Amino acid sequence: MTKLWHIDSSVLGENSASRKLSAAIVARQQALNPGLEVEYLDLAANPVGHLSPAHIGALFGHPPEDAATLADIARGQGFIDTLFAADIIVIGVPMYNFGLPTQLKAWADRVLVAGKTFKYGPDGVPFGLIPAGKKVYIASTRGGLYGPGSPAAGLEHQESHLLALLGFIGLTDVTIFNADGLAIPDLKAQSIATAEAEIATLAFEPA
């Protein structure tokens, strides 16, 4: 059975454009893959803890004593297990202050773990340990215009950062559905409609 991991990170709930688009991607995948198994993670409603000295200590053989931190570390390992098991990953990611939502960065800090999702070769060059063949779809939303050639393109550290994080662990088959200019009244509706139309053209790709 094909497995899909759906991750949302916007704090805007039902008002979120990235959530709307990520849901559209999942719905399209369900139409293309009858029996698709979907697991959902809402990082705004159920945020993962940010890294702390206790988390780093645990990586070096010094597990924390408090139950809350132990449970949080176990949850991070669960994220890695889910990532390995998923055939398709769908991520809803708005731009906040030119970058990723902090809750999505906290998730990334839990799944980018040396020896588990990447390692360094004898020459010091890192390579990902996530098995090949997984497909990633990103629903990206931004208030302004940050695409190539735009005056603010140099401030774009959202899509580029996420692509770097995913690629570092071996997730390189990535498709981005982007809706820019959502804070510009004359552009918002058309930008979302264009992204939705692109999502609707997704074809079946065997996992």
N, C-alpha and C positions, 0 to 999 in steps of 0.2 A: 504494500500500500504506500502511495506517495504521501510524504509528510511535509507540511508547510508550517513554518514558524512566523507568525505575524507579530511585529513589534511596533508599538506606537510610543512616541515620546513627547508629543505636544501637551501643554498644560491647559489648553483651551476647551477640552471636552467636545461637546457637540458643535461648538463654533469653530472647530479646527478644520482647516482645509487639508492639511496633510493626513489627518485621520480619514477624511472623506475619500481622498485619493487612494490611500493604502487599503481601505475597505473595498474600493472598486477593483483594485488589483486582485485582492483575495477572491472576490466574487467572480471575477473573470477566470481565475485559476480553478475555482470550483466548477464552473461551467465546462471547462476544458478537461478536467480530471475528475470524473465521477468517483465518489468514494474518497476524495481527498481528505486526509486527516489534518485538521487545523489546530494548532496550539497558539494561544494568544497571551501576549505579555504587554501590559500597560505600565510603562515605566513612570508615568505621572501619578497614577492611582496607587501603584505599589513600587515605589522607588527602591533601588538597591543602594546600600550605604556607600558613601565615598571611601576611598582607601584611607586607612589610618595606620599608625605605627603597629597596631595589633595585627592588621591584615598582612603587612610586610613581614612582621615577625613570624607569622604562621608559615610563610613561604620558605623560611629558613629553619624550620623545625622547632619553633617556639609557639605552640598553639595557645590562644588566649584562654583565660579561665571563665570569663563571663559567658553565659548562655546565649545572649543576644548576638554577640560577635561570632560565636561558633556557628549559630544558625545562619547568619549572614554569609559566612564563608562557605558553608554547605550549599547555600542557594547559588553562589557564584559557580561552584562546581556543577550544579545542575544546569546552569546556562551553557556550559561547555558541552555537557552531555547532549543537550537538546540541539545545539549547533551541529554536532557530529551526526545526529540522527536525522536532521531535516534534509529534505531534497531541495526545497525552495524556501528562501528567506525573504520576507517582505518587511521593509522598514519605512515607517512614516517619520520624516525628519524636517521640522521647520528650521529656519535660520533664526537664531537668537544672537543679537549683537555680533554679527558676522561669522558666527561659528555654530557648533552643535549645542543642543540643549544639554545642560549639565547632567541631567539624568541619563541621557544616552551615552555621554562620555564615561559616566560611572559604570554603565553596562560594558562598554568597550574595555575598561580597565579590568574587568572580571574575565573577559574571554580572550584577551591577549596575554597569555601566560607562557613564559619560556618553558620549554619541555613538554607542554601540553598542546598548544596550538601553533607554536613556532619554535624553531631552534636555530642556533648558530652553527654553521659548518666549520670545518678545520681552518678555513681561510677567513673566518670571522663574518662571512656573508650570511645573513639570515634567510631562512626559507620557511614557508608555511607548512603546517602539518594537517590542515583540513583537507580531507579527500577531495579529489577533483570531481567535477560533474554536478556540483551544486549551482543553482541559479539564484541570483539575488536581484530583487526589484526594489527600487527606492522611490518613494513618493516625496519629492522635495518641494518645499514651498518657501517663498521669500517675499517680504514686503516691497522691496525695491527691485531694481534691475541690476543683476550681478553677472550676467552671462558674458562670454567672450566678446570683446569689443565695446562693452558698455563702460561709461566713465568710472563706475564703481567696481569694475571687475577685480581690481587688485585687493579689494576688501573681502573677497569670497574665500572663506575658510570653513565652509560647511560641507558642500559636496566633495570638495577636494580632500578634506580631512577624513571624511568617512571612507572615501575610496582608498586612501592610503592605509587606514586601519584594516579594512577588509582585505585588501591585497596583501598586506603583511602576513596574514595567516593563511593565505591561499585562496581566498574568495575573489576571483578575478572576472568571473562571468557576471557582470553587473549591468543592469539597464536602469536608467534614471528617467522618471516621468516628472517633469519640472513645471511648476506654476510660479512664475515670477510676477512682480509688480502688483501684489495683492493689496498693497496699501494705496494704490493709485486707482481711484474709483472708475475711471474710464477703461482700465485694463483688467480689473479683477475677474469679472464674469467670463470674459473671453479667454483669459489665461487658464482658468479652471476647466472651461469647456474643451479647450484644445488638449489639455492633459487627459481628460476623460475620454476624448475621442481616440487618442493614441493608445490608451489602455484597452479600449474596446477592440483594437485590431490585433491584440496579442493572439498568437497561434499556439497550438499545442506543441510542446517540446518534451519528449520523453525524458524522465528523470534518470 
